């Protein structure tokens, strides 16, 4: 299922006072959204000097203007070569993901001529503290000065410090609606996951994607009779429940809340060496849960040695006779999140429409066009590692 938000259905193009300048600007932006899609509009807006511009951020923040034929990986290779630090294609691809996150791009493969990209993530050691703070305040919409410990994390994975984490937020909203998490625990769960992301250097949204695959989005009672809980702790030697303290009785995990199971996840991540592994990409995070030994294979399209039958999304082209690769894991996790959260939004929309027809107000009615479009960007099914 390839779910795409129909931006034309979300955008209202008629305004009661169209002569005002602010509404005219809105009409222009919304017309662009309807014509070429939200992700491309965002990228085009980045060509303006008010976004990701070294002169606006700070003269010391490195940046580059995209030229015809450029790719993000190619730009990274050229920049690292110029710095006297040539990198392999795979390493350039990983660094390209960091650049994409720092510039608010949901898809590293979608850059456009004239677009200016902030390259601070490639040269963290050459930036002054002032430049780092200016970059953090502008690109990450947060006050880095108020969180001095955040700078080392920001260099490796700026998205960890974003104030939003929309996929995680939407996953938690869905988990509350399904009864997986008590409403009063939602913010505690959010805070605990964000804190974990800083410790183990993964993106909070990636952890949400992981749980959407493993437990339908943080269902603490998810089980297949051998593996249990939000990341499916198993009774075997790999995804061992033993590391969480339940080696003799794995099913006892099902009696614990999401908050309690997150503490077990931290113990498991410590045992599998995630704390000292550096920035953790989505594929490495998922392999840590699925088969930690498979992390040794770094090639993005190489067959991974993963035993047993896995979810169809994880195979190349969703073909269970095909191999599982790092790339297929990335694509599968993004697509699975798109489908599950998309179905939830559709269900909520239908419920809210019925309520509105009856003159009732529900919390879901507060979902704005902007929120829906933002979710569309973060759940981009065209994402390629």
Buried (B, 14 or more C-beta within 10 A) or exposed (E): EEBEBEBEEBBEEEBEEEEEEEEEEBBEEBEBBBEEBBBBBBBBBBBEEEBBBBEBBBEBBBBBEBEEEBBBBEBBBBBBEEBEEEBEEEBBBBBBBBBBBBBBBBBBBBBEEEBBBBBBBBBBEEBEEEBBBBBBBBBBEBEBBEBEEBBEBBBBBBBBBBEEBBBBBBBBBBBBBEEBBBEEBBEBBBEBBBEBBBEBBBBBBBBBBBBBBBBBBBBBBBBEEBBBBBBBBBBEEBBBBBBBEBEEEBBEBBEBBBBEBBBBBBEBBBBBEBEEBEBBBBBBBBBBBBBBEBBEBEEBEEBBEBEEEBBEBBBBEBEEEEBBBBBBBBBBBBBBBBBBBBEBBEEBBEBBEEBEEEEEEEEBBEBEBEBBBBBBBBBBBBBBB
